[in-house]
């Protein structure tokens, strides 16, 4: 005959294992749910990263062929673009306008750059660069033709 105490121990152990199984099933369901959430999060981050990379590529300076020479275009000023995206000569112009501390004329910028400011034709390319910087949001062109730095 089987000892009733042994049967009780077997029943108690079976109950413990059933409870443990329930806990493990519940834990496994939580792990699977979290894994599914991570898959979705990964997809969203990948999509956002691709979109951000596309936007950066669109904002990054692009080169164009002008007269057979590669020319670097001036990007629009934005949150993800800083001055390093500008060509060197445009950065110098921007630094001169900022250093002026107020509205500055094209002639004053030309003098700082060492241009022959007496020759009007020497200032027109500089004026075009200042206007381009203003059009792209790097500078502000006032009504009197002077330029100021944007903060």
C-alpha positions in Angstrom: 0.0 0.0 0.0 1.2 3.5 -0.8 1.9 5.8 2.1 -0.6 8.7 2.2 2.2 11.1 3.3 4.1 10.4 0.1 1.0 11.0 -2.0 0.5 14.3 -0.2 4.1 15.3 -0.9 3.7 14.4 -4.6 0.4 16.4 -4.8 2.1 19.4 -3.0 5.1 19.2 -5.4 2.8 19.0 -8.4 0.9 22.1 -7.1 4.2 23.9 -6.7 5.2 23.0 -10.3 1.8 24.0 -11.7 2.2 27.4 -10.0 5.7 27.7 -11.3 4.5 26.8 -14.8 1.8 29.5 -14.6 4.4 32.0 -13.5 6.8 31.0 -16.3 4.0 31.1 -18.9 3.1 34.6 -17.7 6.7 35.7 -17.8 7.2 34.2 -21.2 4.1 36.1 -22.5 5.6 39.3 -21.1 9.0 38.6 -22.7 7.2 38.0 -26.1 5.2 41.2 -25.8 8.3 43.2 -25.0 10.2 41.6 -27.9 7.3 42.6 -30.2 7.4 46.1 -28.9 11.2 46.2 -29.5 10.6 45.0 -33.1 8.1 47.9 -33.6 10.5 50.4 -32.0 13.3 49.2 -34.2 11.2 49.7 -37.3 10.2 53.2 -36.2 13.7 54.2 -35.3 15.0 52.8 -38.6 12.3 54.8 -40.5 13.1 57.9 -38.6 16.8 57.5 -39.1 16.3 57.1 -42.8 14.1 60.1 -42.9 16.6 62.2 -40.9 19.5 61.0 -43.2 17.4 62.0 -46.2 16.7 65.4 -44.7 20.4 65.9 -43.9 21.3 64.9 -47.4 18.8 67.4 -48.7 20.2 70.2 -46.5 23.8 69.3 -46.8 25.7 71.4 -49.3 25.5 70.0 -52.7 27.9 70.6 -55.5 26.9 71.8 -58.9 28.7 72.3 -62.2 29.0 75.9 -63.2 31.2 76.7 -66.2 32.8 73.3 -65.9 33.9 73.9 -62.3 32.3 72.2 -59.3 30.7 74.8 -57.1 29.5 74.3 -53.5 26.0 75.5 -52.9 25.1 77.4 -49.8 22.6 75.4 -47.6 19.6 76.9 -45.9 20.1 77.6 -42.3 18.2 75.1 -40.1 18.3 73.3 -36.8 20.4 70.5 -38.1 22.8 72.6 -40.1 25.6 74.7 -38.6 28.2 77.0 -40.1 30.6 74.2 -40.9 28.2 73.3 -43.8 29.2 76.6 -45.4 32.1 77.0 -47.8 35.1 78.8 -46.3 34.6 82.1 -48.0 31.0 82.3 -46.8 32.1 81.4 -43.2 34.6 84.3 -43.3 31.9 86.7 -44.5 29.5 85.5 -41.8 32.3 86.0 -39.2 33.0 89.5 -40.4 29.3 90.5 -40.2 29.0 89.0 -36.7 32.2 90.8 -35.5 30.8 94.1 -36.8 28.3 94.0 -34.0 25.7 95.9 -36.0 24.5 96.6 -39.5 27.3 96.5 -42.0 27.7 97.6 -45.6 29.0 95.5 -48.4 32.0 97.9 -48.7 33.0 97.4 -45.0 32.9 93.6 -45.5 35.0 94.0 -48.7 37.6 96.1 -46.8 37.9 93.4 -44.2 38.4 90.8 -46.9 41.1 93.0 -48.6 39.1 93.6 -51.8 39.6 96.7 -53.9 36.5 98.5 -52.7 37.0 101.5 -55.0 36.2 99.2 -58.0 32.5 98.6 -58.0 32.9 95.4 -60.0 34.9 93.9 -57.2 32.0 94.4 -54.7 29.2 92.9 -56.8 30.3 89.2 -56.3 30.6 89.9 -52.6 27.1 91.5 -52.6 25.8 88.4 -54.3 27.3 86.2 -51.6 25.8 88.4 -48.8 22.4 88.3 -50.5 22.7 84.5 -50.8 23.5 84.2 -47.1 20.5 86.4 -46.4 18.2 84.4 -48.7 19.3 81.2 -47.0 18.7 82.5 -43.5 22.2 83.1 -42.3 22.1 86.9 -42.4 19.4 89.5 -42.4 19.3 92.1 -45.2 17.8 95.4 -44.0 15.9 97.8 -46.2 18.8 100.2 -46.4 21.0 97.4 -48.0 23.0 96.7 -44.8 23.4 93.3 -43.4 23.2 92.0 -39.8 23.9 88.6 -38.3 20.9 86.4 -37.3 21.1 85.1 -33.8 
